Amino acid sequence: MTHFGIICPPYPGHINPLSALGRELQIRGHRITFLQISDLEFKIRSEGVDFYPIGESIYRPGLLAETFQNLAKLSEIKALRYSVDFCQMVTEIICQDAPNAIKAIGIEAVLVDQLEPAGETIAQYLNLPFICISSGQAIHRRPDVPPFFTPWSYDNAWWARLRNQVAYHILDRSCQPIIKTINKYRARWKLPPYRHIYSTSTQLAHISQQPAAFDFPCPNLPKHVHYAGPFRNSSPRKVSFPFEQLTGQPLIYASLGSVQNTKADVFYTVAAACEKLDVQLVITHGGGMNAEAVEKLPGSPLVVEYAPQLEVLDKASLTITHGGMNTTLDSLSYGVPLVAIPITFEQPGTGSRVKWTGTGEVIPVTQLSVRRLKNAIQRVMTEDFYLQNALNIKQAIRQAGGVKRAADIIEQAISVGQPVLLEPVCDR
């Protein structure tokens, strides 16, 4: 059996699906250890997987929460720029501490989230097998596919390809502090320089938790790229919910994830848009709203700090989301269409895929208003087009294989030391 180390960004949207993958591998007899900052020890251990601290000489406990609070005040490009400094520090922590941690506890292979590029460098330096995992969108850095952080739709025209390449060039320039930190260590370890952010060189396997049906056309991908579908299984963490308070009206589930959940103005707009509709609104804010802010919400929404998302979505007719990949995929796993309100990071790209697949409507946060949101809600809930497309993605997710297929690919790749080659399935 293999001892796998997991290196990923310190955000719940990455830790949650990778914990599910870790639990599946543990069931099969493998050992799983997250290498992470101290703030996440309780979170990770509560998911039933092991934790090993890194960054104790650099990282100040509590900084993650402060970073989330500051990020929640920003949107679009400002949030991206603010996050670079924090990501650069995390990169420094991984490069400085992960090699010794891996040696100390005997990690034999590494699962690297695509959005934590330092993990690939660590694996190459230690000559360990590694597999790239896309917890968010699978990033292929192709000229024909819009970058993950843009709201652009797919278009293979020459001007669109040029636009995409320019956007990636701007991303690389913006991420120079991260790239320079990685290259400082790569030079020390006599590895070739790392030139482009989020450009993986893995050959064993690149596994995405998207289904192929929820992406733009991607013909001629490398054959070690796999669209496995969402990584989900039962977590030891149990969340209570007042199901007895559900009225039987069409249920709208609203969530802004774990970073943008302090945007009380967005929650207010959501509540106002639903106030006079014959629906029951359920809002989960993840601790981002205080009692006073909740009291000010229009109408009578059922507001909770946390919810058992899959169980609530099983009863939902519509999801209102910031466009986080996990909430989006969870909704589509139950055939629930969406209204997406992208704010920053990869959310505009997720929103563009919602629009492309016809599974919902998209309103950029800068264009959000009660009238516009109410019209979108009514349109998505009354027109069969959206529900049918969501049901089509639900079927695609069931066929993709999910966490079990991802674990199969990982086991095969590690056991034979060769790429797991399957025919690409994202060209349509």
KATALIN-V343300 format. One record per run of one state. SS is the DSSP state (~ for helix, > for strand, _ for the rest). FROM is the first residue (numbers start at 0). LEN is the number of residues. If there is no record, write none. Layout:
ss = {SS,SS}
from = {FROM,FROM}
len = {LEN,LEN}
This chain:
ss = {_,>,_,~,_,>,_,~,_,>,_,~,_,~,_,>,_,~,_,>,_,~,_,~,_,>,_,~,_,>,_,~,_,>,_,~,_,>,_,~,_,>,_,~,_,>,_,~,_,>,_,~,_,>,_,~,_,~,_,~,_,~,_}
from = {0,2,7,11,27,30,36,37,46,49,53,62,71,75,105,108,113,117,126,128,134,157,174,175,188,205,208,211,214,224,227,242,245,249,255,263,274,278,284,290,295,301,304,308,313,315,321,324,333,337,340,346,357,359,362,364,367,369,382,383,400,401,416}
len = {2,5,4,16,3,6,1,9,3,4,9,9,4,30,3,5,4,9,2,6,23,17,1,13,17,3,3,3,10,3,15,3,4,6,8,11,4,6,6,5,6,3,4,5,2,6,3,9,4,3,6,11,2,3,2,3,2,13,1,17,1,15,12}
